[in-house]
Amino acid sequence: MNHKNQQDLTVNKSNNKNNILNKKHGIIAIVGMPNAGKSSLCNAMLQQKISIVSPKVQTTRNSIKAIITLENYQIIAIDTPGIFIPRQDKILERVIVKTAWQALREADHIAYVIDSEIGVNLENQRILGDLKKENLPITIIINKIDKIKKSKILTIIADLANLGFIDIIPVSALTNEGVEKLTQFLKDKCLRDNWPYPEEEITDASMRFIASEITREKLFLNLSQELPYSISVKTDSFEVLDNKQLKIKQTILVLKESQKSIVLGKNGQMIKKIGEQARHDIAQIANTKVHLFLFVKVEENWMNKTENFDKFELNKLPQNKN
């Protein structure tokens, strides 16, 4: 019998289960400005892709937990959207920023990611000032160190030290330099008893949600600079077949007919390319064959319709600031 709409299908890793005493866990909020490399860093720490990545800002719209089990420690790393100043008339922007701040409510520790090419600019200083008010310990992660000279890394460290920060770890999520050191450091911040998740689980997100995110990533990577921000992906049906293969139907929402034409491409070549790329990545994560069907729908002003944000707590959206 087919099982339809299996939203609770989880993403697991293959590990031998061990009965380990004195299990500890900690919740780490990975925060920072847009495009600092937070999602890439979470994937690198986990050593498996669960968060979508693109060079464009505001790729991440939702918080997603990466569950990193190491020895008798379980690091719950919350990958959050980038923090910026949203426009009050844009529900999507307000939702994105509020999602990032809400992650701090359950965190034990903040890991703030700085793009080394930007350094400690005024916006980073503003956000760090706000984060200090949360009264949580903060570790600064200087990311993308593969792109700058060592002398600049030392300058950034000095700037952060002048702001009163002590725990500063340079890394490259792209090359994995410093990632193991960071993981070991965060492991020691895990002080809560027991594990909230089984050892084989690597995220709390359903495969249904990850499938939507993967397709959205491919739209970001293949389309023009502005178009992806006015696009959303909704998984309409998610079916686990008798042979364990997945049958997924998704709708890509756009604002107008001209955008629909761009997504479809000439003779449907663009939507075909996006579908092939998304199908490949979903299959890798789910470890099974995937049948993916994509549809494009014009829905004017979808970005200001609350029913398109059912994953968020809209009643907690900020009304005035942030």
Wavefront OBJ file of the C-alpha trace (Angstrom):
o trace
v 0.000 0.000 0.000
v 1.270 3.459 -0.851
v 1.856 5.912 1.993
v 0.912 9.438 0.964
v 2.164 12.735 2.361
v 4.829 11.213 4.584
v 5.944 14.453 6.252
v 7.621 12.652 9.141
v 10.164 10.792 7.046
v 13.459 11.728 8.698
v 16.949 11.974 7.287
v 19.341 9.578 8.974
v 22.966 8.607 8.852
v 24.331 5.074 8.927
v 26.227 4.549 12.172
v 26.559 1.723 14.619
v 24.514 2.464 17.714
v 26.454 2.430 20.945
v 25.183 2.614 24.480
v 27.217 5.520 25.775
v 26.934 6.695 29.366
v 26.926 10.342 30.415
v 25.423 11.593 27.194
v 25.415 15.369 26.845
v 23.900 17.797 24.358
v 23.873 21.508 23.673
v 21.880 23.815 21.400
v 24.010 26.192 19.333
v 22.407 29.002 17.296
v 24.441 29.662 14.145
v 23.709 33.307 13.316
v 25.163 36.153 11.278
v 24.618 38.498 8.357
v 23.254 37.168 5.037
v 25.766 35.200 2.962
v 28.254 34.768 5.814
v 28.325 31.039 5.062
v 26.199 29.726 7.939
v 24.530 26.963 5.917
v 27.812 25.853 4.345
v 29.337 25.709 7.816
v 26.499 23.569 9.205
v 26.844 21.179 6.281
v 30.621 21.013 6.802
v 30.274 20.275 10.518
v 27.694 17.585 9.799
v 29.734 16.260 6.856
v 26.509 15.974 4.894
v 24.295 18.447 3.090
v 20.975 19.316 4.702
v 20.919 23.123 4.314
v 20.693 24.719 0.884
v 23.496 26.986 -0.284
v 23.888 29.630 -2.976
v 26.096 32.703 -3.454
v 23.009 34.925 -3.200
v 21.913 36.565 0.040
v 18.707 35.498 1.803
v 18.947 31.955 0.466
v 18.010 30.575 3.897
v 14.458 31.472 4.926
v 13.875 28.896 7.666
v 15.781 27.634 10.671
v 16.889 24.025 10.366
v 18.669 21.879 12.937
v 21.819 19.925 12.115
v 22.273 17.118 14.642
v 25.990 16.383 15.040
v 26.687 13.340 17.218
v 30.306 13.085 18.319
v 31.443 10.578 20.950
v 29.007 11.045 23.836
v 28.048 14.571 22.768
v 25.226 15.752 20.541
v 25.594 19.246 19.099
v 22.257 20.664 17.944
v 23.333 23.390 15.503
v 20.476 25.653 14.386
v 21.176 27.078 10.922
v 19.347 30.398 10.806
v 18.523 32.957 8.105
v 20.799 35.973 7.774
v 20.031 38.955 10.001
v 19.293 42.246 8.254
v 16.884 45.182 8.627
v 13.588 44.132 6.978
v 11.187 46.439 5.222
v 7.976 46.779 7.222
v 5.726 46.255 4.197
v 7.387 42.936 3.297
v 6.014 39.978 5.248
v 8.632 37.619 3.804
v 11.533 39.801 4.981
v 10.038 40.198 8.449
v 9.459 36.448 8.703
v 13.048 35.695 7.690
v 14.588 38.008 10.281
v 12.212 36.985 13.065
v 13.009 33.335 12.391
v 16.697 34.024 13.040
v 16.033 35.798 16.336
v 13.574 33.153 17.513
v 16.315 30.512 17.337
v 18.007 32.223 20.274
v 15.064 31.388 22.543
v 16.067 27.751 22.756
v 19.852 28.132 22.400
v 22.508 27.583 25.053
v 25.246 29.221 23.025
v 25.578 31.607 20.077
v 28.023 30.978 17.243
v 28.242 34.207 15.254
v 29.608 33.805 11.720
v 31.518 36.654 10.081
v 32.444 36.748 6.403
v 36.197 37.365 6.519
v 36.048 39.375 3.305
v 33.714 41.848 5.043
v 35.303 41.798 8.479
v 33.955 43.612 11.530
v 31.903 46.236 9.705
v 29.269 48.486 11.280
v 26.428 46.038 10.592
v 28.288 43.170 12.280
v 29.004 45.446 15.228
v 25.312 46.399 15.455
v 24.149 42.789 15.432
v 26.800 41.710 17.936
v 25.702 44.526 20.224
v 22.127 43.240 20.071
v 23.263 39.647 20.658
v 25.110 40.622 23.835
v 21.732 41.592 25.278
v 20.639 37.949 25.020
v 23.003 37.061 27.897
v 24.237 33.944 26.126
v 27.891 33.002 25.625
v 29.115 33.947 22.150
v 31.746 32.313 19.983
v 32.861 34.211 16.887
v 33.532 32.186 13.739
v 35.564 33.935 11.045
v 34.511 32.105 7.873
v 35.950 32.033 4.330
v 39.558 32.371 5.503
v 40.628 30.651 2.292
v 39.782 33.906 0.482
v 41.933 36.338 2.486
v 45.536 36.772 3.630
v 46.542 35.653 7.128
v 47.402 39.231 8.026
v 43.746 40.202 7.546
v 42.631 37.323 9.770
v 44.853 38.702 12.543
v 43.363 42.165 12.023
v 39.816 40.808 12.352
v 40.768 38.897 15.506
v 42.255 42.093 16.973
v 39.093 44.055 16.102
v 36.930 41.434 17.800
v 39.186 41.345 20.854
v 38.787 45.119 21.164
v 35.020 44.545 21.264
v 35.479 42.167 24.185
v 35.217 38.802 22.412
v 37.535 36.008 23.535
v 36.419 32.818 21.776
v 37.308 33.408 18.112
v 37.801 30.543 15.641
v 38.874 31.057 11.981
v 37.484 28.459 9.556
v 36.775 27.754 5.915
v 33.528 25.884 5.367
v 34.608 25.409 1.738
v 37.962 23.715 2.420
v 37.088 22.390 5.925
v 40.068 24.201 7.439
v 39.373 24.722 11.137
v 35.983 22.965 11.015
v 37.067 19.992 13.134
v 38.600 22.356 15.699
v 35.325 24.300 15.802
v 33.272 21.129 16.243
v 35.490 19.978 19.113
v 35.211 23.413 20.720
v 31.406 23.449 20.494
v 31.274 19.893 21.811
v 32.660 21.179 25.103
v 29.742 23.632 25.271
v 27.271 20.748 25.470
v 26.249 20.682 29.125
v 22.677 19.394 29.029
v 22.068 15.768 30.042
v 21.032 13.067 27.568
v 20.455 13.186 23.815
v 17.198 14.603 22.425
v 17.615 12.683 19.148
v 18.602 9.135 18.156
v 22.246 8.705 17.162
v 21.432 8.055 13.488
v 19.316 11.195 13.044
v 21.002 14.223 11.443
v 18.164 16.777 11.275
v 14.739 17.446 12.719
v 13.444 18.556 9.322
v 11.214 16.232 7.327
v 12.296 14.981 3.930
v 9.238 16.729 2.519
v 10.573 20.100 3.712
v 14.131 19.377 2.556
v 12.824 18.455 -0.896
v 11.202 21.896 -1.232
v 14.396 23.584 -0.094
v 16.543 21.651 -2.571
v 14.340 22.710 -5.489
v 14.454 26.320 -4.293
v 18.252 26.118 -4.146
v 18.379 25.026 -7.794
v 16.146 27.951 -8.737
v 18.554 30.303 -6.964
v 21.560 28.812 -8.711
v 20.101 28.779 -12.215
v 18.063 31.944 -12.464
v 18.880 35.648 -12.663
v 19.917 37.870 -9.780
v 16.493 39.169 -8.724
v 13.996 36.497 -9.735
v 14.657 33.900 -6.977
v 13.530 36.289 -4.225
v 10.034 36.371 -5.680
v 9.843 32.578 -5.923
v 8.596 29.978 -3.457
v 8.383 26.195 -3.670
v 5.527 24.222 -2.112
v 5.534 20.432 -1.924
v 1.967 19.481 -2.804
v 2.355 15.734 -2.366
v 5.064 13.486 -0.985
v 4.511 9.780 -1.502
v 6.623 6.822 -0.391
v 5.953 4.026 -2.882
v 5.899 0.309 -2.116
v 9.451 -0.007 -3.456
v 10.603 2.820 -1.081
v 11.056 5.235 -3.979
v 9.694 8.767 -3.613
v 7.075 10.438 -5.767
v 7.064 14.196 -5.194
v 4.904 16.913 -6.741
v 5.918 20.541 -6.198
v 4.519 23.916 -7.240
v 6.838 26.838 -7.939
v 5.047 30.105 -7.119
v 5.928 33.219 -9.119
v 4.422 36.716 -9.167
v 3.701 37.172 -12.892
v 3.575 35.473 -16.286
v 6.952 36.866 -17.377
v 8.585 35.138 -14.391
v 6.825 31.902 -15.249
v 8.338 32.072 -18.739
v 11.823 32.512 -17.246
v 11.391 29.508 -14.942
v 10.102 27.325 -17.780
v 12.783 28.475 -20.218
v 12.790 28.007 -23.958
v 10.925 24.812 -24.839
v 10.835 23.962 -21.126
v 14.608 23.474 -20.937
v 15.146 25.492 -17.742
v 12.487 23.734 -15.673
v 13.833 20.415 -16.956
v 17.366 21.338 -15.862
v 16.200 22.481 -12.432
v 14.155 19.303 -12.004
v 17.102 17.071 -12.899
v 19.429 18.831 -10.462
v 16.872 18.802 -7.632
v 15.996 15.157 -8.253
v 19.677 14.194 -8.052
v 20.262 15.946 -4.708
v 17.031 14.760 -3.106
v 17.868 11.181 -4.121
v 21.329 11.479 -2.567
v 19.950 12.710 0.745
v 17.017 10.268 0.849
v 19.167 7.400 -0.489
v 16.477 6.243 -2.891
v 15.200 6.916 -6.405
v 13.063 10.043 -6.721
v 10.276 10.858 -9.180
v 9.955 14.646 -9.122
v 7.212 16.593 -10.903
v 7.440 20.402 -11.038
v 4.647 22.822 -11.878
v 4.833 26.617 -12.162
v 1.927 28.757 -10.954
v 1.425 32.527 -11.129
v 0.122 33.840 -7.799
v 0.265 37.597 -7.549
v 1.455 39.010 -4.245
v 2.084 35.552 -2.742
v 4.852 37.114 -0.623
v 2.246 39.017 1.403
v -0.178 36.143 1.913
v 0.173 34.577 5.343
v -1.039 31.150 4.203
v 2.266 30.778 2.339
v 4.178 30.944 5.621
v 2.616 28.139 7.609
v 6.029 27.087 8.936
v 6.362 30.335 10.856
v 4.740 31.760 13.953
v 3.155 34.735 12.248
v 1.557 36.007 15.423
v 5.061 36.707 16.708
v 6.126 38.796 13.746
v 7.694 42.114 14.723
v 5.418 45.086 14.167
v 7.884 47.937 14.510
v 11.538 47.000 14.802
v 13.562 44.052 13.499
l 1 2 3 4 5 6 7 8 9 10 11 12 13 14 15 16 17 18 19 20 21 22 23 24 25 26 27 28 29 30 31 32 33 34 35 36 37 38 39 40 41 42 43 44 45 46 47 48 49 50 51 52 53 54 55 56 57 58 59 60 61 62 63 64 65 66 67 68 69 70 71 72 73 74 75 76 77 78 79 80 81 82 83 84 85 86 87 88 89 90 91 92 93 94 95 96 97 98 99 100 101 102 103 104 105 106 107 108 109 110 111 112 113 114 115 116 117 118 119 120 121 122 123 124 125 126 127 128 129 130 131 132 133 134 135 136 137 138 139 140 141 142 143 144 145 146 147 148 149 150 151 152 153 154 155 156 157 158 159 160 161 162 163 164 165 166 167 168 169 170 171 172 173 174 175 176 177 178 179 180 181 182 183 184 185 186 187 188 189 190 191 192 193 194 195 196 197 198 199 200 201 202 203 204 205 206 207 208 209 210 211 212 213 214 215 216 217 218 219 220 221 222 223 224 225 226 227 228 229 230 231 232 233 234 235 236 237 238 239 240 241 242 243 244 245 246 247 248 249 250 251 252 253 254 255 256 257 258 259 260 261 262 263 264 265 266 267 268 269 270 271 272 273 274 275 276 277 278 279 280 281 282 283 284 285 286 287 288 289 290 291 292 293 294 295 296 297 298 299 300 301 302 303 304 305 306 307 308 309 310 311 312 313 314 315 316 317 318 319 320 321 322
